[in-house]
Structures are given as C-alpha cells and as structure tokens.
C-alpha cells in the first residue's frame, strides 16, 4: 500500500496543480476522468510496440560499439515517439472535436490528464518492481517530466485548434517538440555518460520553466478571462 501511494502521489498532486491553474472555465470532471483512464489504457499498445521495436534493434544492432546509437534509438524512437504519439492519439479521439475544448488552456489540461494516466501506470510498474527509493526519485523526475511533455504537446495542439492558418505546422510541433524533449531526457539517462549526466538537473529545470511559461501564456490568453 505504501509503494502504491508513493507511485500515485506525484500524479495526483500534478493533476490537482494543473486543474487549479485552469482558472477561468473548469473542464468537466467526468471528461477529465475519461481521458485519464484512456491514458492508462494507452499503456497496452505502447507496451507491445515498444517491445517489438526494442527486440528488432537489439537483435540486430545492439553492439558494444553502438552504445550511443542504441541509447538514442531507445530514447527517441522506442520511448519518446511511441509514447507521445499514443497520447496525442487519445487526445484526437476524445478531445479534438469535443465542445469543451473551447480555449487554448484546455489543450494543456486535457493533454496533461492523458499523460498522467500513462505516467500513473508506468510509475506503478517501476515502483512496485524496484521499491521505495525509485518512487521517490521518479516523483521528482520522471512523473513531472511526463507532465511537462504533455504541456508542450497541449500547447501546440491548442494553437492548431484556434489558429487554423498554421494548423499543419502546429500539429507537427505538437508531436515533434515533446518527442524531442522526451528523447533528450531519456538519452541523457540511457547513454550512461558522466558528462551528459551533469546536464540532467539543469535540463529538467529548463523544461520545467518552459512548461510554466507555456501554461501562463495560454492561461493569460483565456477567452473567459474578465
């Protein structure tokens, strides 16, 4: 029970924080719960696809001389692209044409709830498998990182929705930017390079600030702001 609490606590806190940042028109709780649940369900296809991609590469190319190549592949293709693609897919299925997606900040809040559904499941698997200390570390790193990637995705999805003249570019950025940020995050950890690890904490701080600025920009632009 303690491990489950440790795994889910950061997810719950982040959801509460983002929900409270939606200051001008709250989103329906049932819809938020729905996309959160489908964020959880998205773990299933992601798991099988990531397993297949990993097996393909590691059976062919995972040589000691290709350690950095393997780390890059695992970070950007296996993890970042697959996970961010399915989160956006859930967004498009349930949110894109929903009448409640009626201002820019909504893109962020729905993207975060989807991502936190995914992160909750992933975190439970890691914490139950590796223990309390892993839960504490991930509470300050991996779980907030998933929220940050979602903020950037939701930021550009909102622009694609409400600035149709640049729709295609914003849709591309809605996937490309979180994949890039996610891939860099994972690559720093997977490369097992001491020099790269020196940049890990500064990088986390950088993307955290980036996400906060994106949230503020869309919040300040709310059509419901009086």
C-alpha positions as CSV (number, residue, x, y, z in Angstrom):
1,X,0.0,0.0,0.0
2,X,2.9,2.4,0.8
3,X,4.5,1.7,-2.6
4,X,1.2,2.3,-4.4
5,X,0.8,5.6,-2.5
6,X,4.4,6.7,-3.4
7,X,3.8,5.8,-7.0
8,X,0.5,7.7,-7.3
9,X,1.0,10.7,-5.0
10,X,3.1,12.8,-7.5
11,X,0.5,12.0,-10.3
12,X,-2.4,13.2,-8.0
13,X,-0.5,16.3,-6.9
14,X,0.3,17.3,-10.5
15,X,-3.3,16.8,-11.6
16,X,-4.6,19.0,-8.8
17,X,-2.0,21.6,-9.6
18,X,-2.9,21.7,-13.3
19,X,-6.6,21.6,-12.6
20,X,-6.3,24.6,-10.3
21,X,-4.3,26.5,-13.0
22,X,-7.5,26.3,-15.1
23,X,-8.8,29.5,-13.5
24,X,-11.4,30.8,-15.9
25,X,-13.5,27.9,-17.0
26,X,-13.2,24.5,-15.4
27,X,-13.3,21.4,-17.5
28,X,-15.9,18.7,-16.8
29,X,-14.6,16.3,-14.2
30,X,-16.1,13.3,-16.0
31,X,-14.3,14.1,-19.2
32,X,-11.0,14.6,-17.4
33,X,-11.5,11.2,-15.7
34,X,-12.3,9.7,-19.0
35,X,-9.2,10.8,-20.8
36,X,-7.1,9.9,-17.7
37,X,-8.5,6.4,-17.9
38,X,-7.7,6.2,-21.6
39,X,-4.2,7.5,-20.8
40,X,-3.9,4.4,-18.6
41,X,-5.3,2.1,-21.4
42,X,-2.8,3.6,-23.9
43,X,0.0,1.8,-22.0
44,X,-1.2,-1.5,-23.5
45,X,-0.5,-0.8,-27.2
46,X,2.6,1.2,-26.2
47,X,4.0,-1.8,-24.3
48,X,3.7,-4.1,-27.3
49,X,5.0,-1.7,-29.8
50,X,8.0,-0.7,-27.6
51,X,8.8,-4.4,-27.0
52,X,8.7,-5.1,-30.8
53,X,10.9,-2.1,-31.6
54,X,13.3,-2.9,-28.8
55,X,13.6,-6.5,-29.9
56,X,14.2,-5.6,-33.5
57,X,17.0,-3.2,-32.8
58,X,18.7,-5.2,-30.0
59,X,18.7,-8.4,-32.1
60,X,20.4,-6.6,-35.0
61,X,22.4,-3.6,-33.9
62,X,22.9,-3.6,-30.1
63,X,26.7,-4.0,-30.2
64,X,29.1,-2.5,-27.6
65,X,30.5,-0.2,-30.2
66,X,27.0,1.2,-30.9
67,X,26.1,2.0,-27.3
68,X,25.2,5.7,-28.0
69,X,23.3,4.7,-31.2
70,X,21.3,2.2,-29.1
71,X,20.6,4.7,-26.4
72,X,19.4,7.3,-29.0
73,X,17.2,4.7,-30.6
74,X,15.7,3.6,-27.3
75,X,15.2,7.2,-26.2
76,X,13.9,8.9,-29.3
77,X,12.2,6.1,-31.2
78,X,11.1,3.4,-28.7
79,X,10.1,5.6,-25.8
80,X,9.6,9.2,-26.9
81,X,7.9,8.8,-30.3
82,X,5.8,5.8,-29.4
83,X,4.5,7.2,-26.1
84,X,3.9,10.8,-27.3
85,X,2.2,9.5,-30.4
86,X,-0.3,7.5,-28.5
87,X,-1.0,10.3,-26.0
88,X,-1.8,12.6,-28.9
89,X,-4.0,9.9,-30.5
90,X,-6.1,9.7,-27.3
91,X,-6.4,13.5,-27.5
92,X,-7.6,13.4,-31.0
93,X,-10.1,10.7,-30.4
94,X,-11.7,12.2,-27.3
95,X,-10.9,15.9,-27.2
96,X,-10.1,17.5,-30.6
97,X,-13.8,17.9,-31.7
98,X,-15.3,18.0,-28.2
99,X,-17.3,21.1,-27.5
100,X,-15.5,21.6,-24.1
101,X,-12.2,22.2,-26.0
102,X,-13.1,25.8,-26.4
103,X,-10.0,27.8,-25.3
104,X,-6.2,27.4,-25.5
105,X,-5.5,26.3,-21.9
106,X,-7.9,23.3,-22.5
107,X,-5.3,21.8,-24.8
108,X,-2.8,21.8,-21.9
109,X,-5.1,20.4,-19.2
110,X,-6.5,17.6,-21.3
111,X,-3.0,16.6,-22.6
112,X,-1.7,16.5,-19.0
113,X,-4.6,14.4,-17.8
114,X,-4.0,11.9,-20.6
115,X,-0.3,11.9,-19.9
116,X,-0.8,11.4,-16.2
117,X,-2.9,8.4,-16.8
118,X,0.0,6.9,-18.7
119,X,2.5,8.1,-16.1
120,X,0.5,6.6,-13.2
121,X,0.6,3.1,-14.8
122,X,4.2,3.4,-15.8
123,X,5.2,4.7,-12.3
124,X,3.3,1.9,-10.6
125,X,5.2,-0.7,-12.6
126,X,8.6,0.8,-11.8
127,X,7.9,1.4,-8.1
128,X,6.4,-2.0,-7.4
129,X,9.3,-3.6,-9.3
130,X,12.1,-1.5,-7.8
131,X,11.0,-0.2,-4.5
132,X,10.5,2.9,-2.4
133,X,13.7,4.8,-3.4
134,X,12.8,4.5,-7.0
135,X,9.4,6.0,-6.2
136,X,10.9,9.0,-4.5
137,X,13.4,9.6,-7.4
138,X,10.7,9.3,-10.0
139,X,8.4,11.6,-8.1
140,X,10.8,14.5,-8.7
141,X,11.9,13.5,-12.2
142,X,10.0,11.1,-14.5
143,X,6.5,11.9,-13.4
144,X,6.9,15.7,-13.7
145,X,8.7,15.2,-17.0
146,X,5.7,13.4,-18.4
147,X,3.5,16.3,-17.4
148,X,6.0,18.8,-19.0
149,X,6.0,16.9,-22.3
150,X,2.2,16.9,-22.2
151,X,2.1,20.7,-21.6
152,X,4.2,21.3,-24.7
153,X,2.0,18.9,-26.7
154,X,-1.2,20.5,-25.5
155,X,0.3,24.0,-26.1
156,X,0.7,23.3,-29.8
157,X,-2.5,21.3,-30.1
158,X,-4.3,24.4,-28.8
159,X,-2.6,26.6,-31.3
160,X,-3.5,24.2,-34.1
161,X,-7.2,24.3,-33.0
162,X,-7.5,28.0,-32.6
163,X,-5.1,29.3,-35.2
164,X,-6.2,27.3,-38.2
165,X,-3.9,29.2,-40.6
166,X,-0.9,27.5,-39.1
167,X,-2.7,24.2,-38.3
168,X,-0.3,21.8,-40.0
169,X,2.8,23.4,-38.6
170,X,1.4,23.4,-35.1
171,X,0.2,19.8,-35.4
172,X,3.7,18.7,-36.4
173,X,5.2,20.7,-33.5
174,X,2.6,19.1,-31.1
175,X,4.3,15.8,-31.7
176,X,7.9,16.9,-32.6
177,X,8.6,19.1,-29.6
178,X,7.5,16.6,-26.9
179,X,9.3,13.8,-28.7
180,X,12.5,15.9,-28.8
181,X,12.2,16.9,-25.1
182,X,11.3,13.4,-24.1
183,X,14.0,11.9,-26.2
184,X,16.7,14.2,-24.8
185,X,15.6,13.4,-21.3
186,X,15.8,9.6,-21.8
187,X,19.0,9.8,-23.8
188,X,20.9,11.6,-21.0
189,X,19.9,8.7,-18.7
190,X,20.4,5.8,-21.1
191,X,23.7,6.9,-22.6
192,X,25.4,6.3,-19.2
193,X,27.8,9.1,-19.9
194,X,29.1,11.0,-16.9
195,X,29.5,14.2,-18.8
196,X,25.9,14.1,-20.1
197,X,24.6,13.3,-16.6
198,X,26.0,16.7,-15.5
199,X,23.3,18.3,-17.7
200,X,20.4,16.3,-16.4
201,X,19.3,18.5,-13.5
202,X,19.8,21.8,-15.5
203,X,17.9,20.2,-18.3
204,X,14.9,19.2,-16.1
205,X,14.9,22.8,-14.7
206,X,14.9,24.2,-18.2
207,X,12.0,22.2,-19.5
208,X,10.1,22.9,-16.2
209,X,10.4,26.6,-16.8
210,X,9.5,26.1,-20.4
211,X,6.3,24.4,-19.4
212,X,5.4,27.0,-16.8
213,X,5.8,29.8,-19.4
214,X,3.6,27.9,-21.9
215,X,0.9,27.4,-19.3
216,X,1.0,31.1,-18.3
217,X,0.8,32.2,-21.9
218,X,-2.3,30.1,-22.7
219,X,-3.9,31.0,-19.3
220,X,-3.5,34.7,-19.8
221,X,-5.0,34.4,-23.3
222,X,-8.2,32.8,-22.0
223,X,-11.3,34.0,-23.8
224,X,-13.1,33.6,-20.4
225,X,-10.8,36.0,-18.6
226,X,-12.6,39.0,-17.3
